[in-house]
């Protein structure tokens, strides 16, 4: 670890001032901050923190995620290992922690609160209140991750309340997840001791929760994008806001991270100190993260940017170590084990057939940039005694296949994916990570699914003779391959999915959320079509 001195404009966010300074670092900590005469180049500021992210959704293991994130000035993440926990349980959480420790980066992991997320799908693990309490007692666990079971909170479910009580007893925050909840129900949810929410998709919903004392996370990920709807809150509520991505695919992580949200907010006229407070300080304070805030005695976790408008990162330091320089990551790759759980057999075309019916079909409507899925009714297209996909009216088949043991696939209908031919599939399928697929015909649908099964995890595409796969050998949701190569491979598959006709900005990311039962209004479980409003399976 080198000792060094920097001369730059120092951005003091709490004092809301910028001044030329000399900063000395010894053994990874700031030992001297001296105001000097200017002018000087660049702006030294605290590093960015993603206040809520599932690292697994990047399809990268933590060490590879870090290699990309630091190039954009990100020094830490509030990371919910919920995805791998639903596949591998506590073993999966421990894998994330240990892999993250191998690189210079502040991974602040939480204890998953909902494994499985619901009782209406098949997951690979079960973490009860007692196991959650043991996880929370681990010093490597900083908080109770998003409590998606808001009906359980409101109805006083004993297991749910016990998990929250464990966190409160240990003085650790509890993250929320309550899409669309407002009024008295939101107040009761928050009064249970839940402190944040990243699921607001309207300003009105966010204001309602802010009034009850909740912190609001402005989310802009690869699929769910709420920045435009919520950024206006920055004018009056900066002290209660944070930025997060929630889910970030590798191709978009190569391009930018929290720094991009700061640039967009400043371009809209928001005060730079308010913006940086949300991006750099509020998560550190709220979660009590061990991340330096550019103060005397703090760890040297900071970034040098060209200006306070575009936030182009020149260098990133973590614990006094330069980890990125002019867009190039300096974090070395590390070896990884490959834990997994994939136990289903290949399927046949006949498994996806749907008998003819005269009634209109209940159809999932995928919305670009949103997780919420409205219900639609579309007349069935019948051919040779079967209901079939009909790309001419954007009526496609969706199937979810249990990956933990052999069971009949669940088959339903979806619109707004836009595919004109072929099928896409993947074992990144929140929250239980069964196989989810959308296709224009049974042959390609089955081929895409069987490619996933063959690789024991991955994202795939099939179109007659064309077959593509990006293997995900770790829990069926991540790879230990080089982050930049994964980004390129994913971008190519994304391009090919769009060439099949998909009009979505991120087809595979959107696909991964079509089995996310905790987001209304209708989704597909491996057990069948699910009503997110009544929280029941359709009969």
N, C-alpha and C positions, 0 to 999 in steps of 0.2 A: 504494500500500500504506500503510495507516494505522498509526501508532504508538498504542498504547493500554495501559491498565492495567485489570486485572480483580480484583475482590475476591470470593472464594468459598471454600468448603471444598475444599481440594486433596486429591485421592486419590493417595497415594504407594503404588503397587502393590508395588514391591520392598521398601519399608520396612514395608508392611502397616499403614499408619496414615492417618488423615484429620485434617487440621488447617486452621483458618482461615488464609488466605494472601492476599497481594497479589502478583499476577503482572504484570510489565511486559513488553511486546512491542515491539521496535524492528526495523523492516525485516524483519518476518516471523519473527524469532527471539526466544526468551525471554532477556531480559537480567537480570531480577531476580525472585527468589522470596523473599518475606519472610513469615515466620510472624507473624500478628497475633492480637490478642484477638478473640474472637467475641462473640456469635453472628453468622453470616452466612448468606445464602441460597444454595441450589444446590450442586452438586458438580462441580468441574472435574476431568476425567480424560482420559487418553489416548484418542484415537479408536479405534473398532473396526476390525478388519481381517478380511476374509473370506480364510481361509488357502488356499482352493482353489475357484476358480469359472471356468466357461466363460461369459464375458460374452455370447457369442453366443446362449446358451440363453435369455437374457432377450428375445431377438428385437430387442434394442436395440443400436445402435452404442455404443461406449464412452462417448462424450460424453453420450448420453442416459441410459445406465445410471448414470453418476455423478450426474446431476441427481436421480434417485430415491434413490440410496444415501445421499447426504449428509444427507437429511432424517432418517435413522435413526442418525446419528452415525458412519457408516462413512467412514473417510478413505482407505482403501486396500484393494486386492485383490491376491492372488496369482493371476494370471490366466493360464490355459492357452489360447492361441489355436488349439488343436487343431482346432476345428470348421471355422473358415474356412480353415485350412491344408489340410484334406482336400479343399476345393473349389478353392482358388486357389494353394496352395503358399506359398512365401516371400512372394509379393506380398500374400497375405492377411494374413500376420503383420505386414508393414510397414504395411498399411492400419490395423490395430488400434493399432499403436504411434503412428502419426502422428495419428490421430483422437483418441486418448486424451490426447495432449500439448496439445490445444487447450483443455482445461478444467483447473481447479484440483482435481486428484485424483491419488492415488498408484496408478497402474496399474503393477503389477510383473509384466511379461510373461515367460513362459518360452519355450524352444525346444521345439516339439512333437517328441516322440520317436518317434511311430508314425504316419507318413503314407506310405502308407495304414496303417490300423490292422491289417489282415490282408491276406493274399493271396486271400481268399475273397469279395471284394466289389469293385465298381468304384468307384474314387475319382477325383477330378479332378486329383490331383497326386501327386508322389513326392518325398520329401525324404530323401536318403541320408545316410550318416554324414558325408561330406565337407561337404554343405550344412548339416547340423546343427552341425558344428564352426564353420562360418563364422557361423551365427546366434549361437552361444554366445559368439563373440568380440565380438559387438556389445555395447557398454556398456548399451544399452537392454534387453538380455536378461539376466535374473538367475538363471536356473536351467534345468535340463533337466526338462521337464514329464513328467507321469506315464508311467512305463514300463509300458504295458499289456501288452507282449509278454513276460509272465513266463515262458512256455515258452522263448522265445529266450534269456532270461537263464540259466535253469536248464540249457539244452542248449548253452550257450557259443556262440550265434550270433555270428559275427564282426562283422556290421554293428551289432547291438545292443550288444555290448561296446565297440565303437569309439565309439559315441555316449556311453556312460557315461564312457569314458576321456577324451573331450574335456571333459566337464563337470568331472571330477576335476582334470585338468591346469590348468583355469582357476579352480579353487577355487570352483566353483558347485555348489549342492546338486542332488541327483537325487530327484525325486518318484516315489513308487511307486503301483502299482495291482495288487493281488493278492487278489481276492475269494476267500475260502475257503481260502487257502493257510495251512498251519500245519505245526508240527513241523519236521522236518529240511529240508523244501522251503522253508519260510518262512525258516529260518535261512540257507540258501544264497542265497536271493534278497536278503536284507538284507546279507549279507556281500559281495555284489557292489558295495556302496557306495550302496544305495538307502535313503533316510532317512525317508520318510513313507509312510503309507497312509491313504486316506480311504474304503476299500471294506469295512471290517470291519462285519459285520452281527450279530455276537454278541460278548458280553463275553469269552468264552473265546478267540476268535480274536484279539481285541485284546490280551489279556494275554499270549498266546503271542508276539506280535510285539513288545510292550513289553519282554519279557524278553530279546529279542535286540538291544535298543537302538534300536528304531524309534520315531519320533514317530507318534502316532495322531490323526487328524483326526476329530472328531465331526461328522458330516454331517447336515444337515436341510435338504433342498431341496424343490422343488415335487413331485418324484416319489419320490426316495429319502430315506427318513426313518429315521435310526439313532440319534437323540438318546436315546430312551427306553431302548434296549438298552445304550448306552455311557456315559451320564452318570454312572453309579455309579463309574466309574473316577476321577472328580474327587477323591474322598476321598484316594487314595493316590498319584495319578500326575499331579497338576496341572502339574508342570513339563514333562511330555512330551505334553501335549494342546493342541489348537487346535480352533477352531470353523470350519466351512465350510458353504457351501450347495451347492457343486458345480454345480447347475443351478437357476436361479431364474426362473420365468416372471414377466412384468411385473405381473400383477394381485397376486401375493403380494409382490413387491418394493415395491409402493406401500404395503402394510400394515406391513411390518417386515423386519428383516434380522438381523444378529448381535445387536443389542440385545434382540430377543425371546428368543433362546436364553439370554442372560444372565439375563433375568427369570425364565425357566422354571427355570434351574438354582438360582438363589437361593431361589425359592419351594419347591424340594425340600429346602432346608436346607444347601446347599453354601456353603462360606465365600466371601464376596464377593471377597476378594483372590485366591483360587484361580481363581474364575470369570473375573475380569478379567485375570488373568495369561494364561489360555488365549485370551481374546478380543482382547486389546490388545497384549501384549508378546511372547508366544512366537513368533508369526509374524514379527515385526519382527527379533527376535534370530536365529531360525533361518535366515531368508532374507537377513539383512543388508540389510533394506529401508531406504531413506532416509526414514523416517517418524519424526517427533518422538515422544519418550516422556515429555514433560512434565518435562524436566530443564533445568537452566540451560544455555543455549547451543543447545538443540534448536530445530528448526523448530517453529513454533506450530501443531501439528496436534493439536487437542484438542476436546473437547465439553463443554458444560455441560448436566447432566441435573438433573431435579427431585429425584430421590432415588436410592438405591442398591438399590432393590427392583424398580421397574418400568422404570427407565432411560428415562423419557420425555425426549426430547432437546429442549432449549430453543434451543440454538445449536450450530453446528458451524463450526470454523475449520480451514482448510488453508493452511499457509504464512502465517499471520497474517491471512487473508482470511475474512470471514464468508461461508460458502457455503450455509447453511441456517438458517432461523429459524422456530421454532414450527411445524414441519411444512411450511414453504414453501421450496422450492429457490430459491436466488439465482443459480444457475449459468445463464448465458445459453445458448440454443441456438446451434449452430455449423453451417455448411454442410458437406456431405459429398459425395464422389463415390459412384458406385454400381457397383463392380466386380461381375461376375457370370460364371457359366459354366453355361448351360442349353441343351442341344442335342438334346432329344428331341421327337418328333412326337406329336400326339394319338393316343389309343388307342381301340379299339372293344370293345364288350361281349364279342365272341367271344374276345378275347385273354385273358379271365379264366375261361373255361370249364374244368372239370375232369371228365374222363371218369369214368363210374361205376366203383366198385370194391366188392368184397364185404368186404375186410378193414377193421378199425377204422382210423380216421385218427389219425395222430400229430399232436397238437394242442399249441400253445403255451399255457401258462396264465399270463396276466398277473396279477400280484399288486399290489394297491393299496399304494403306499408303498414298493415294492421294485423293484430292477432285475433280480433273479434271477427266472428263469422256469422252473418245473418242466415236465416232460413229462407229457402225459396222452394216453390213447387213448380215443376216442369213436366209437361206431358211425356210419358214414356215413349221411346222409340222401340218398336217390337220387330224382331226378325227371326223367323223360324222358331217361334215359340219362346223366344227369350227377349228380355229387356237388354238392349245393347247400348254401348256408348255411341254418341252421335256428335262428332266434331262440328258438323254444320250448324248446330245450335249450342255449341260449347257445353255439351252434356257429356262428361267423362266419368269413367269408373274410378273409384278410390277403394283401395283394399288395405287392410291392416292385418299382418301375419304375426302371430305369437312366435317370438324367437327363443323362448325359454323351454318350450316343449311342443311337440306336434299337436296341432289343433286345427279345426277348419278355419280358413281365413274369414274375416268379416269384410263384407263387400257393400259399398254404398255408391253415392253419386255426388259429383262436385262440379261447380261451374266457375268460370272466370280464370281458369288456368290457361286456357287458350291453345292447348296443344292441338295441332291438326293431324299429327301422325305420331306413332311411337308411344313410349312410356318412360317415366323416370321413377326411381325408387331409392330408398335409403333406410339405414338403421339408426340414423339420427332422427328420432321421433319423440319429442318431448311428451310426457316425462318418463315413460317407462322404456322407451327406445326399442319397441318392437319395430317390425319392418312396415313402412308406409310407402304406398305407390299410387301413382295416378297414370292412367293410360287411355288410349283411344281404341284399344282392342285387347282381347284376352291373351293373344299370343305374345305380344310385346310386354304386356303387363306381367305375365308369368316369367318371361325371360329376364326382365329387369329384377324381379324378386329373387329368382334363382341365382343370379349373379351375386347378390348380396349374401345369400346363404352360402354360396361356394367360398367366398372370401371371409366368412364369419364376421361380416360387418363392412360397410362401405356405402358410397353413393354410386348409383348406376344409371345407365341409359340404354335403351334398346329400340331399334327402329329397323325391323326386318333383318338384314344382314349386319347392320351396324350395332356393335356392342361396346360400351365403355364402362369402366369401373375405376373408382378411386378407393383403394382398400383402406379400411380403418381397423387395424388389428388390435387396438387397445380398447377393451370394453365394447368394441363395435362402433365406437363414436369418435375415436381419436387415432392419430398416427404419430409415430416418433420420427418420421421422415423430416428432412430439412424444410423449415417453414417456408422458404422462398419457393422451393420446388412444389410444395403442396399448394401454395397460392397460385402458381402457374397452372397446375393440373386442375384445380377447382375452377379457375377462370375459364379454362377450355371447356369443361363440362357445362358450366353455366352458359357459355356461348352456344354450345350444341343444343342444350335444352331450349334456348330461345329460337334456334333454327328450326326446331320441331313445331314452333308456333307460339310458345309461351310468351304472353305479354307482361308477365310479372317482372319486377325489378330484380328479384332474387328468387327464382323458382325453387331451388333446393331448400333455401331457408324457409320459405313459405310452406313448402311441403312438410317440413319438420314440425310445424306447429298444428297441422291438421288433426293430430291425435292428442292435442293439449286440452284435456277435458275441463280444466279449471278456468278456461276463458270461454265466455258465452259466444254464440248461442247454441250452436250445434257442431259436434265433432265426431270423429270416428275412433272407437276403441277396438282392440282386438276381440272384444266381446260383442261389438255391434255399435249401431248408431246411438249417440249419447246426446241427451237434452241438457245443455248447460244451464238452463233457467230453472228447471225443476230438479236438476241434479239426479237424473234417473236415466237408465237405458230405455230406449224405445222397445216395446214388445214386438 
